[in-house]
Amino acid sequence: KCNEDLGYTVMVIFYDVEPSDIRKQAGDFGKVFRNTCKGKTSEVIRSWSEALTQVATIAGYHSSNSGNDAEMVEKIATDVS
């Protein structure tokens, strides 16, 4: 919403999660997502699901692609500044 409505830049960081699991709300992420959705309205769940699907298609930083956490943080900090 911030990206679409306000034109903000969104930096996506996939930390110990696969983008496809975010996109499909699958795997361990999907289990936690379904648990989080308990008691929420179908409209709220739908909006969250759509937002996650959209965010997961944005190229971002992926912790499995960096040597270690410190290197990933350094890369992100350099790119932001």
N, CA, C and O atoms as CSV, one atom per row, in Angstrom:
chain,resi,resn,atom,element,x,y,z
A,1,LYS,N,N,0.828,-1.186,0.000
A,1,LYS,CA,C,0.000,0.000,0.000
A,1,LYS,C,C,0.878,1.257,0.000
A,1,LYS,O,O,0.590,2.210,-0.724
A,2,CYS,N,N,1.933,1.265,0.796
A,2,CYS,CA,C,2.831,2.424,0.817
A,2,CYS,C,C,3.485,2.619,-0.538
A,2,CYS,O,O,3.693,3.750,-0.977
A,3,ASN,N,N,3.806,1.525,-1.196
A,3,ASN,CA,C,4.429,1.589,-2.512
A,3,ASN,C,C,3.437,2.120,-3.536
A,3,ASN,O,O,3.760,3.045,-4.282
A,4,GLU,N,N,2.249,1.558,-3.584
A,4,GLU,CA,C,1.255,1.939,-4.589
A,4,GLU,C,C,0.664,3.320,-4.326
A,4,GLU,O,O,0.645,4.168,-5.219
A,5,ASP,N,N,0.185,3.546,-3.115
A,5,ASP,CA,C,-0.546,4.770,-2.813
A,5,ASP,C,C,0.354,5.975,-2.574
A,5,ASP,O,O,0.010,7.094,-2.956
A,6,LEU,N,N,1.495,5.753,-1.948
A,6,LEU,CA,C,2.344,6.870,-1.552
A,6,LEU,C,C,3.649,6.953,-2.334
A,6,LEU,O,O,4.395,7.922,-2.191
A,7,GLY,N,N,3.931,5.950,-3.155
A,7,GLY,CA,C,5.143,5.961,-3.961
A,7,GLY,C,C,6.414,5.685,-3.183
A,7,GLY,O,O,7.508,5.980,-3.665
A,8,TYR,N,N,6.290,5.124,-1.989
A,8,TYR,CA,C,7.469,4.806,-1.188
A,8,TYR,C,C,8.242,3.653,-1.817
A,8,TYR,O,O,7.668,2.780,-2.468
A,9,THR,N,N,9.538,3.669,-1.612
A,9,THR,CA,C,10.367,2.557,-2.037
A,9,THR,C,C,10.267,1.454,-0.995
A,9,THR,O,O,10.386,1.707,0.204
A,10,VAL,N,N,10.052,0.247,-1.453
A,10,VAL,CA,C,9.953,-0.900,-0.555
A,10,VAL,C,C,11.197,-1.756,-0.736
A,10,VAL,O,O,11.509,-2.188,-1.846
A,11,MET,N,N,11.904,-1.998,0.359
A,11,MET,CA,C,13.060,-2.891,0.336
A,11,MET,C,C,12.627,-4.193,0.985
A,11,MET,O,O,12.227,-4.215,2.149
A,12,VAL,N,N,12.707,-5.262,0.235
A,12,VAL,CA,C,12.255,-6.557,0.721
A,12,VAL,C,C,13.455,-7.368,1.196
A,12,VAL,O,O,14.457,-7.492,0.491
A,13,ILE,N,N,13.338,-7.913,2.393
A,13,ILE,CA,C,14.390,-8.755,2.957
A,13,ILE,C,C,13.764,-10.094,3.323
A,13,ILE,O,O,12.885,-10.169,4.181
A,14,PHE,N,N,14.226,-11.143,2.665
A,14,PHE,CA,C,13.756,-12.497,2.942
A,14,PHE,C,C,14.775,-13.141,3.875
A,14,PHE,O,O,15.825,-13.603,3.429
A,15,TYR,N,N,14.470,-13.173,5.151
A,15,TYR,CA,C,15.396,-13.713,6.144
A,15,TYR,C,C,14.925,-15.095,6.578
A,15,TYR,O,O,13.885,-15.240,7.220
A,16,ASP,N,N,15.699,-16.094,6.222
A,16,ASP,CA,C,15.389,-17.494,6.544
A,16,ASP,C,C,14.001,-17.910,6.075
A,16,ASP,O,O,13.322,-18.690,6.743
A,17,VAL,N,N,13.586,-17.392,4.933
A,17,VAL,CA,C,12.299,-17.766,4.337
A,17,VAL,C,C,12.429,-17.672,2.825
A,17,VAL,O,O,13.122,-16.798,2.303
A,18,GLU,N,N,11.767,-18.564,2.141
A,18,GLU,CA,C,11.784,-18.550,0.681
A,18,GLU,C,C,10.704,-17.606,0.156
A,18,GLU,O,O,9.576,-17.625,0.646
A,19,PRO,N,N,11.039,-16.782,-0.835
A,19,PRO,CA,C,10.026,-15.893,-1.409
A,19,PRO,C,C,8.787,-16.644,-1.889
A,19,PRO,O,O,7.672,-16.133,-1.777
A,20,SER,N,N,8.969,-17.839,-2.417
A,20,SER,CA,C,7.808,-18.603,-2.893
A,20,SER,C,C,6.886,-18.993,-1.739
A,20,SER,O,O,5.674,-19.091,-1.930
A,21,ASP,N,N,7.443,-19.218,-0.539
A,21,ASP,CA,C,6.597,-19.509,0.620
A,21,ASP,C,C,5.793,-18.280,1.032
A,21,ASP,O,O,4.653,-18.403,1.481
A,22,ILE,N,N,6.379,-17.110,0.883
A,22,ILE,CA,C,5.646,-15.871,1.165
A,22,ILE,C,C,4.554,-15.685,0.122
A,22,ILE,O,O,3.403,-15.405,0.457
A,23,ARG,N,N,4.920,-15.840,-1.132
A,23,ARG,CA,C,3.984,-15.633,-2.239
A,23,ARG,C,C,2.773,-16.559,-2.134
A,23,ARG,O,O,1.642,-16.149,-2.395
A,24,LYS,N,N,3.021,-17.805,-1.752
A,24,LYS,CA,C,1.947,-18.807,-1.696
A,24,LYS,C,C,1.411,-19.030,-0.283
A,24,LYS,O,O,0.483,-19.814,-0.084
A,25,GLN,N,N,1.999,-18.336,0.701
A,25,GLN,CA,C,1.686,-18.565,2.110
A,25,GLN,C,C,1.769,-20.069,2.406
A,25,GLN,O,O,0.816,-20.681,2.889
A,26,ALA,N,N,2.929,-20.636,2.105
A,26,ALA,CA,C,3.166,-22.076,2.235
A,26,ALA,C,C,4.300,-22.343,3.221
A,26,ALA,O,O,4.904,-21.414,3.758
A,27,GLY,N,N,4.576,-23.610,3.448
A,27,GLY,CA,C,5.673,-24.014,4.319
A,27,GLY,C,C,5.476,-23.528,5.743
A,27,GLY,O,O,4.349,-23.297,6.183
A,28,ASP,N,N,6.590,-23.375,6.465
A,28,ASP,CA,C,6.515,-22.895,7.848
A,28,ASP,C,C,5.878,-21.514,7.915
A,28,ASP,O,O,5.106,-21.221,8.828
A,29,PHE,N,N,6.205,-20.670,6.944
A,29,PHE,CA,C,5.602,-19.342,6.916
A,29,PHE,C,C,4.084,-19.447,6.813
A,29,PHE,O,O,3.363,-18.732,7.508
A,30,GLY,N,N,3.601,-20.327,5.954
A,30,GLY,CA,C,2.162,-20.507,5.774
A,30,GLY,C,C,1.473,-20.947,7.051
A,30,GLY,O,O,0.365,-20.500,7.346
A,31,LYS,N,N,2.125,-21.827,7.817
A,31,LYS,CA,C,1.552,-22.277,9.089
A,31,LYS,C,C,1.392,-21.107,10.053
A,31,LYS,O,O,0.347,-20.948,10.683
A,32,VAL,N,N,2.432,-20.298,10.161
A,32,VAL,CA,C,2.375,-19.138,11.050
A,32,VAL,C,C,1.337,-18.136,10.543
A,32,VAL,O,O,0.597,-17.550,11.334
A,33,PHE,N,N,1.287,-17.941,9.229
A,33,PHE,CA,C,0.313,-17.014,8.649
A,33,PHE,C,C,-1.110,-17.469,8.969
A,33,PHE,O,O,-1.934,-16.662,9.400
A,34,ARG,N,N,-1.401,-18.741,8.765
A,34,ARG,CA,C,-2.751,-19.251,9.049
A,34,ARG,C,C,-3.100,-19.086,10.524
A,34,ARG,O,O,-4.238,-18.759,10.861
A,35,ASN,N,N,-2.135,-19.309,11.397
A,35,ASN,CA,C,-2.371,-19.126,12.828
A,35,ASN,C,C,-2.647,-17.654,13.151
A,35,ASN,O,O,-3.518,-17.337,13.961
A,36,THR,N,N,-1.897,-16.771,12.509
A,36,THR,CA,C,-2.088,-15.335,12.712
A,36,THR,C,C,-3.464,-14.889,12.227
A,36,THR,O,O,-4.046,-13.955,12.779
A,37,CYS,N,N,-3.975,-15.546,11.209
A,37,CYS,CA,C,-5.260,-15.173,10.612
A,37,CYS,C,C,-6.466,-15.590,11.444
A,37,CYS,O,O,-7.579,-15.120,11.208
A,38,LYS,N,N,-6.249,-16.466,12.413
A,38,LYS,CA,C,-7.374,-16.924,13.232
A,38,LYS,C,C,-8.054,-15.733,13.897
A,38,LYS,O,O,-7.404,-14.896,14.524
A,39,GLY,N,N,-9.369,-15.676,13.747
A,39,GLY,CA,C,-10.148,-14.605,14.359
A,39,GLY,C,C,-10.215,-13.329,13.537
A,39,GLY,O,O,-10.888,-12.376,13.930
A,40,LYS,N,N,-9.530,-13.297,12.408
A,40,LYS,CA,C,-9.557,-12.117,11.537
A,40,LYS,C,C,-10.659,-12.282,10.500
A,40,LYS,O,O,-11.055,-13.402,10.179
A,41,THR,N,N,-11.147,-11.179,9.984
A,41,THR,CA,C,-12.189,-11.236,8.964
A,41,THR,C,C,-11.603,-11.724,7.648
A,41,THR,O,O,-10.401,-11.619,7.407
A,42,SER,N,N,-12.474,-12.256,6.809
A,42,SER,CA,C,-12.005,-12.741,5.507
A,42,SER,C,C,-11.432,-11.599,4.677
A,42,SER,O,O,-10.523,-11.815,3.876
A,43,GLU,N,N,-11.948,-10.394,4.857
A,43,GLU,CA,C,-11.420,-9.241,4.114
A,43,GLU,C,C,-9.995,-8.910,4.557
A,43,GLU,O,O,-9.137,-8.620,3.722
A,44,VAL,N,N,-9.743,-8.951,5.845
A,44,VAL,CA,C,-8.395,-8.690,6.364
A,44,VAL,C,C,-7.433,-9.762,5.866
A,44,VAL,O,O,-6.333,-9.449,5.411
A,45,ILE,N,N,-7.841,-11.020,5.950
A,45,ILE,CA,C,-6.997,-12.124,5.488
A,45,ILE,C,C,-6.701,-11.980,4.002
A,45,ILE,O,O,-5.565,-12.180,3.571
A,46,ARG,N,N,-7.707,-11.638,3.226
A,46,ARG,CA,C,-7.523,-11.461,1.784
A,46,ARG,C,C,-6.537,-10.336,1.503
A,46,ARG,O,O,-5.661,-10.477,0.650
A,47,SER,N,N,-6.673,-9.218,2.216
A,47,SER,CA,C,-5.772,-8.081,1.964
A,47,SER,C,C,-4.341,-8.425,2.360
A,47,SER,O,O,-3.401,-8.043,1.663
A,48,TRP,N,N,-4.165,-9.139,3.464
A,48,TRP,CA,C,-2.825,-9.572,3.866
A,48,TRP,C,C,-2.238,-10.514,2.824
A,48,TRP,O,O,-1.085,-10.365,2.420
A,49,SER,N,N,-3.029,-11.474,2.396
A,49,SER,CA,C,-2.565,-12.455,1.415
A,49,SER,C,C,-2.153,-11.781,0.111
A,49,SER,O,O,-1.115,-12.108,-0.464
A,50,GLU,N,N,-2.969,-10.842,-0.349
A,50,GLU,CA,C,-2.638,-10.116,-1.583
A,50,GLU,C,C,-1.361,-9.307,-1.417
A,50,GLU,O,O,-0.523,-9.277,-2.317
A,51,ALA,N,N,-1.208,-8.649,-0.268
A,51,ALA,CA,C,-0.008,-7.849,-0.020
A,51,ALA,C,C,1.238,-8.731,0.020
A,51,ALA,O,O,2.270,-8.375,-0.547
A,52,LEU,N,N,1.144,-9.872,0.684
A,52,LEU,CA,C,2.281,-10.791,0.750
A,52,LEU,C,C,2.642,-11.321,-0.627
A,52,LEU,O,O,3.819,-11.408,-0.976
A,53,THR,N,N,1.633,-11.673,-1.406
A,53,THR,CA,C,1.872,-12.171,-2.757
A,53,THR,C,C,2.584,-11.119,-3.592
A,53,THR,O,O,3.517,-11.430,-4.331
A,54,GLN,N,N,2.140,-9.874,-3.470
A,54,GLN,CA,C,2.745,-8.795,-4.244
A,54,GLN,C,C,4.176,-8.512,-3.779
A,54,GLN,O,O,5.077,-8.366,-4.605
A,55,VAL,N,N,4.384,-8.437,-2.487
A,55,VAL,CA,C,5.716,-8.145,-1.950
A,55,VAL,C,C,6.711,-9.235,-2.340
A,55,VAL,O,O,7.875,-8.949,-2.620
A,56,ALA,N,N,6.253,-10.476,-2.356
A,56,ALA,CA,C,7.153,-11.592,-2.671
A,56,ALA,C,C,7.613,-11.588,-4.116
A,56,ALA,O,O,8.534,-12.326,-4.467
A,57,THR,N,N,7.002,-10.780,-4.959
A,57,THR,CA,C,7.443,-10.692,-6.352
A,57,THR,C,C,8.484,-9.592,-6.557
A,57,THR,O,O,9.062,-9.476,-7.637
A,58,ILE,N,N,8.720,-8.792,-5.528
A,58,ILE,CA,C,9.707,-7.717,-5.610
A,58,ILE,C,C,11.096,-8.310,-5.362
A,58,ILE,O,O,11.295,-9.072,-4.415
A,59,ALA,N,N,12.036,-7.958,-6.208
A,59,ALA,CA,C,13.415,-8.415,-5.998
A,59,ALA,C,C,13.915,-7.844,-4.682
A,59,ALA,O,O,13.721,-6.663,-4.396
A,60,GLY,N,N,14.547,-8.672,-3.895
A,60,GLY,CA,C,15.012,-8.207,-2.601
A,60,GLY,C,C,16.260,-8.928,-2.151
A,60,GLY,O,O,16.903,-9.644,-2.920
A,61,TYR,N,N,16.585,-8.729,-0.908
A,61,TYR,CA,C,17.738,-9.376,-0.291
A,61,TYR,C,C,17.276,-10.723,0.250
A,61,TYR,O,O,16.185,-10.842,0.806
A,62,HIS,N,N,18.114,-11.723,0.079
A,62,HIS,CA,C,17.759,-13.076,0.497
A,62,HIS,C,C,18.893,-13.609,1.357
A,62,HIS,O,O,20.029,-13.714,0.896
A,63,SER,N,N,18.591,-13.943,2.597
A,63,SER,CA,C,19.648,-14.361,3.525
A,63,SER,C,C,20.403,-15.593,3.048
A,63,SER,O,O,21.572,-15.765,3.395
A,64,SER,N,N,19.771,-16.445,2.271
A,64,SER,CA,C,20.483,-17.636,1.793
A,64,SER,C,C,21.499,-17.300,0.704
A,64,SER,O,O,22.329,-18.139,0.354
A,65,ASN,N,N,21.442,-16.082,0.165
A,65,ASN,CA,C,22.384,-15.669,-0.876
A,65,ASN,C,C,23.599,-14.934,-0.320
A,65,ASN,O,O,24.521,-14.610,-1.068
A,66,SER,N,N,23.608,-14.672,0.975
A,66,SER,CA,C,24.751,-13.957,1.546
A,66,SER,C,C,25.553,-14.917,2.415
A,66,SER,O,O,25.034,-15.912,2.922
A,67,GLY,N,N,26.812,-14.595,2.569
A,67,GLY,CA,C,27.695,-15.459,3.338
A,67,GLY,C,C,27.304,-15.556,4.800
A,67,GLY,O,O,27.348,-16.632,5.396
A,68,ASN,N,N,26.927,-14.437,5.367
A,68,ASN,CA,C,26.488,-14.426,6.760
A,68,ASN,C,C,25.647,-13.178,7.007
A,68,ASN,O,O,25.531,-12.311,6.141
A,69,ASP,N,N,25.066,-13.100,8.191
A,69,ASP,CA,C,24.176,-11.984,8.508
A,69,ASP,C,C,24.888,-10.636,8.436
A,69,ASP,O,O,24.326,-9.658,7.942
A,70,ALA,N,N,26.117,-10.587,8.927
A,70,ALA,CA,C,26.856,-9.325,8.935
A,70,ALA,C,C,27.071,-8.808,7.516
A,70,ALA,O,O,26.935,-7.611,7.261
A,71,GLU,N,N,27.406,-9.709,6.596
A,71,GLU,CA,C,27.592,-9.299,5.199
A,71,GLU,C,C,26.290,-8.779,4.599
A,71,GLU,O,O,26.291,-7.796,3.857
A,72,MET,N,N,25.187,-9.436,4.918
A,72,MET,CA,C,23.905,-8.997,4.383
A,72,MET,C,C,23.533,-7.619,4.933
A,72,MET,O,O,23.082,-6.752,4.185
A,73,VAL,N,N,23.721,-7.421,6.225
A,73,VAL,CA,C,23.421,-6.124,6.837
A,73,VAL,C,C,24.299,-5.044,6.229
A,73,VAL,O,O,23.821,-3.948,5.937
A,74,GLU,N,N,25.569,-5.340,6.036
A,74,GLU,CA,C,26.500,-4.380,5.422
A,74,GLU,C,C,26.040,-4.003,4.016
A,74,GLU,O,O,26.053,-2.827,3.652
A,75,LYS,N,N,25.636,-4.988,3.234
A,75,LYS,CA,C,25.164,-4.745,1.866
A,75,LYS,C,C,23.913,-3.874,1.879
A,75,LYS,O,O,23.807,-2.931,1.095
A,76,ILE,N,N,22.976,-4.178,2.755
A,76,ILE,CA,C,21.740,-3.390,2.845
A,76,ILE,C,C,22.056,-1.966,3.273
A,76,ILE,O,O,21.536,-1.015,2.688
A,77,ALA,N,N,22.903,-1.805,4.288
A,77,ALA,CA,C,23.265,-0.469,4.770
A,77,ALA,C,C,23.940,0.345,3.675
A,77,ALA,O,O,23.673,1.538,3.535
A,78,THR,N,N,24.806,-0.287,2.904
A,78,THR,CA,C,25.480,0.400,1.800
A,78,THR,C,C,24.474,0.820,0.735
A,78,THR,O,O,24.541,1.938,0.225
A,79,ASP,N,N,23.554,-0.060,0.402
A,79,ASP,CA,C,22.564,0.247,-0.629
A,79,ASP,C,C,21.592,1.341,-0.198
A,79,ASP,O,O,21.122,2.117,-1.030
A,80,VAL,N,N,21.290,1.406,1.099
A,80,VAL,CA,C,20.352,2.412,1.604
A,80,VAL,C,C,20.999,3.789,1.628
A,80,VAL,O,O,20.342,4.791,1.347
A,81,SER,N,N,22.277,3.842,1.962
A,81,SER,CA,C,22.935,5.153,2.106
A,81,SER,C,C,23.409,5.726,0.800
A,81,SER,O,O,23.976,6.818,0.775
